[in-house]
Amino acid sequence: MLLKANAHVTFKDAVRDLPAALRGVVPNHIPYSIWQLVEHIRIAQHDILDFSRNPDYKEPDWPKDYWPVATAPDSEAAWKHSIEQVDKDLHAFVGLLETSKDLFAPFPHGTGQHLFREAILLIDHNSYHVGEIVALRRFLGAWG
């Protein structure tokens, strides 16, 4: 579920071939752009990864540190970097799962959380926001 979507759309599919002109569009009555969703996925996923592997983890401020202010990427390079970082961090998280000896062992630095819980959180969070990206693309006439 982390790397394959089966009947659902993957993150890579959701952002593939999105015209640059639509990345920063914030439609009426919608609180964010596709760029802001992509960045939020990147930031939140990195936070989950960091919490899962870093005993010195420091929690970012919610919601300030989880949502970008800019509605559009400042360059094509920024767009590509964000997408590549989502993929890189996702594979790093899968690596944690593959090498874990006990998915249910509580993190010493947490309050009962364990790697399995963080995997479910990551699946749930990413799939929710990928669905929003697809819905926005449909609304903007840039899907299917």
C-alpha positions as CSV (number, residue, x, y, z in Angstrom):
1,M,0.0,0.0,0.0
2,L,2.9,2.3,0.5
3,L,4.5,1.7,-2.9
4,K,1.6,0.3,-5.0
5,A,-1.9,1.6,-5.1
6,N,-3.7,-1.4,-6.6
7,A,-7.2,0.0,-7.4
8,H,-6.2,3.5,-6.3
9,V,-4.1,6.3,-7.8
10,T,-0.4,6.7,-6.6
11,F,1.1,10.0,-5.7
12,K,3.3,9.8,-8.8
13,D,0.2,9.2,-11.0
14,A,-1.6,12.1,-9.3
15,V,1.1,14.6,-10.1
16,R,2.3,13.2,-13.4
17,D,2.0,15.7,-16.4
18,L,0.3,18.4,-14.4
19,P,0.6,21.6,-16.4
20,A,2.9,24.1,-14.6
21,A,0.2,26.8,-15.0
22,L,-2.2,24.7,-12.8
23,R,0.2,23.9,-9.9
24,G,-0.5,27.1,-8.0
25,V,-4.2,27.6,-8.8
26,V,-6.4,28.0,-5.7
27,P,-10.0,27.5,-6.9
28,N,-12.8,29.4,-5.3
29,H,-14.0,27.8,-2.0
30,I,-10.9,25.5,-1.9
31,P,-8.3,26.3,0.8
32,Y,-5.1,25.3,-1.1
33,S,-3.4,24.6,-4.5
34,I,-2.1,21.3,-5.8
35,W,1.4,22.7,-5.0
36,Q,0.5,23.2,-1.4
37,L,-0.9,19.7,-1.2
38,V,2.3,18.3,-2.7
39,E,4.4,20.2,-0.3
40,H,2.2,19.2,2.7
41,I,2.5,15.5,1.7
42,R,6.3,16.0,1.5
43,I,6.6,17.8,4.8
44,A,4.2,15.5,6.8
45,Q,5.8,12.3,5.3
46,H,9.3,13.6,6.2
47,D,8.0,14.3,9.7
48,I,6.6,10.8,10.1
49,L,9.9,9.3,8.8
50,D,11.9,11.5,11.2
51,F,9.8,10.6,14.2
52,S,10.1,6.9,13.3
53,R,13.9,6.8,13.1
54,N,15.2,9.7,15.2
55,P,15.4,9.4,19.0
56,D,16.1,13.2,19.1
57,Y,13.0,14.0,17.2
58,K,11.6,17.5,17.6
59,E,7.9,18.0,16.7
60,P,7.3,20.9,14.2
61,D,4.6,23.5,15.0
62,W,1.1,22.6,13.8
63,P,-0.1,23.8,11.3
64,K,2.5,26.5,10.5
65,D,5.3,24.1,9.8
66,Y,3.2,21.6,7.8
67,W,1.6,23.8,5.1
68,P,3.5,26.1,2.7
69,V,2.5,29.7,2.4
70,A,3.4,30.0,-1.3
71,T,0.6,28.7,-3.6
72,A,2.9,27.8,-6.4
73,P,6.5,26.4,-6.7
74,D,9.0,29.1,-7.5
75,S,10.5,27.0,-10.3
76,E,10.3,23.8,-12.2
77,A,13.3,22.6,-10.2
78,A,11.3,23.2,-6.9
79,W,8.4,21.1,-8.2
80,K,10.7,18.3,-9.3
81,H,12.6,18.4,-6.0
82,S,9.4,18.1,-3.9
83,I,8.2,15.1,-5.9
84,E,11.6,13.4,-5.8
85,Q,11.8,14.0,-2.1
86,V,8.4,12.4,-1.5
87,D,9.6,9.3,-3.4
88,K,13.0,9.3,-1.5
89,D,11.4,9.6,1.9
90,L,8.8,7.0,1.1
91,H,11.4,4.5,0.1
92,A,13.4,5.3,3.3
93,F,10.3,4.6,5.3
94,V,9.8,1.3,3.5
95,G,13.4,0.5,4.4
96,L,12.6,1.0,8.0
97,L,9.7,-1.5,7.7
98,E,11.8,-4.0,5.9
99,T,14.6,-4.0,8.5
100,S,12.5,-3.8,11.6
101,K,12.7,-6.7,14.0
102,D,9.4,-5.7,15.7
103,L,6.9,-3.5,14.0
104,F,5.0,-3.1,17.3
105,A,7.9,-2.2,19.6
106,P,7.1,1.3,21.1
107,F,9.5,4.0,20.2
108,P,11.6,4.9,23.3
109,H,11.1,8.6,22.4
110,G,7.3,8.4,21.8
111,T,4.2,7.9,23.9
112,G,3.4,4.4,22.8
113,Q,3.7,4.8,19.0
114,H,5.4,2.1,17.0
115,L,6.5,1.6,13.4
116,F,3.3,-0.2,12.3
117,R,1.2,2.7,13.6
118,E,3.3,5.2,11.7
119,A,3.0,3.1,8.5
120,I,-0.8,3.1,8.8
121,L,-0.7,6.9,9.5
122,L,1.5,7.4,6.4
123,I,-0.8,5.3,4.2
124,D,-3.9,7.1,5.5
125,H,-2.5,10.6,5.3
126,N,-1.0,10.3,1.8
127,S,-4.0,8.5,0.3
128,Y,-6.3,11.2,1.7
129,H,-4.3,14.1,0.1
130,V,-3.6,12.2,-3.2
131,G,-7.4,12.0,-3.5
132,E,-7.6,15.7,-3.0
133,I,-5.0,16.2,-5.7
134,V,-7.0,14.1,-8.1
135,A,-10.2,15.9,-7.2
136,L,-8.6,19.3,-7.8
137,R,-7.2,18.1,-11.2
138,R,-10.7,17.0,-12.2
139,F,-12.1,20.4,-11.1
140,L,-9.3,22.2,-13.1
141,G,-10.0,20.0,-16.2
142,A,-6.5,18.3,-16.0
143,W,-7.4,14.7,-15.2
144,G,-8.1,11.8,-17.5
